[in-house]
Amino acid sequence: MIDETAAEIETMQTHSSSVVAIRAAEALETLADREYPALGEFRRALERNSEALRRANPSHASLQTTQRELVAAVTETDPESVSAAKARLREAVEAVIDRIETSKAAAADAAADRLTDGTTLLTHDYSTTVLAAIERARERDKQLTVYVTEARPRYLGRKTARKLAALGVDTRLIVDSAAGEYLPNCDRVMVGMDCIADGRLYNRVGTYPIVATAADADVPVTVVGSAAKLVAEGFSFENDYRTASEVMREPAEGFTIENPAYDATPVGLLDSVVTDDGVVDPATLAASPGTPGQ
């Protein structure tokens, strides 16, 4: 299961960072179902398999931090036996999954509070937390209009549009390059996040030009996600460069296709960051002087 999950994460079949972290935690927990002759062997298996899961997608902060937390829960508590170590791993996995799900729900609730009846939004790609926020707003009988970008090259925005339509939201699917045409009609941009680190919002590619255009059009941008995705230190974002066939199925003859999965948006362009811990001023998340990329 761990090898299968690592392959799944690597190909981004489960694209949401929270889903990735949960799937990886569940996969690591399967080690507790195996037999080990000694505690040291279990620890080595835990560290080796966790490293494989982290290596599958170095760009996911949630994956990196939760996997390190799970390993530390076993290796730093000095269990006396294999069975005790297995029990500790199961407890840690349960706690991690519960925290991820609870924090996502709390962030969505906080974001829904900021959506008034009649609000027109623009969102990009597919964020389960943004969707949850809109769903909660609809449960409170708020009428919303949402412009959704297709999010090339994987078109995950189309998935968002279908979900929103099913919620009874007035949904308008647009191509990514049309965002500038419709932003003046919007009250707010709301997007999710992979993480915020070193003064940059890392999110699905296409976020940066939308946010920059929103700033020029004086449309506020709200980012929604778990507070655990606000990374202070110990994490260096690595972009994921995906297959060229997502961009063009025909062979590229005489030219090169570049296909990054994420881009980096300066937090200074954001209006607010809404997490399970409340609303965060983006200015407090700016990179310190001398930070690479500053």
Secondary structure, DSSP 8 states (H G I E B T S, - for coil): -HHHHHHHHHTTSS--HHHHHHHHHHHHHGGGGS--SSHHHHHHHHHHHHHHHHHH-TT-HHHHHHHHHHHHHHHTS--SSHHHHHHHHHHHHHHHHHHHHHHHHHHHHHHHHT--TT-EEEE-S--HHHHHHHHHHHHTT---EEEEE--TTTTHHHHHHHHHHHTT-EEEEE-GGGHHHHGGG-SEEEE--SEEETTEEEEETTHHHHHHHHHHTT--EEEE--GGGEE-SS------B--GGGT-SS---SS----BSEEEEEGGG-SEEEETTEEE-GGGGS--TT-TT-
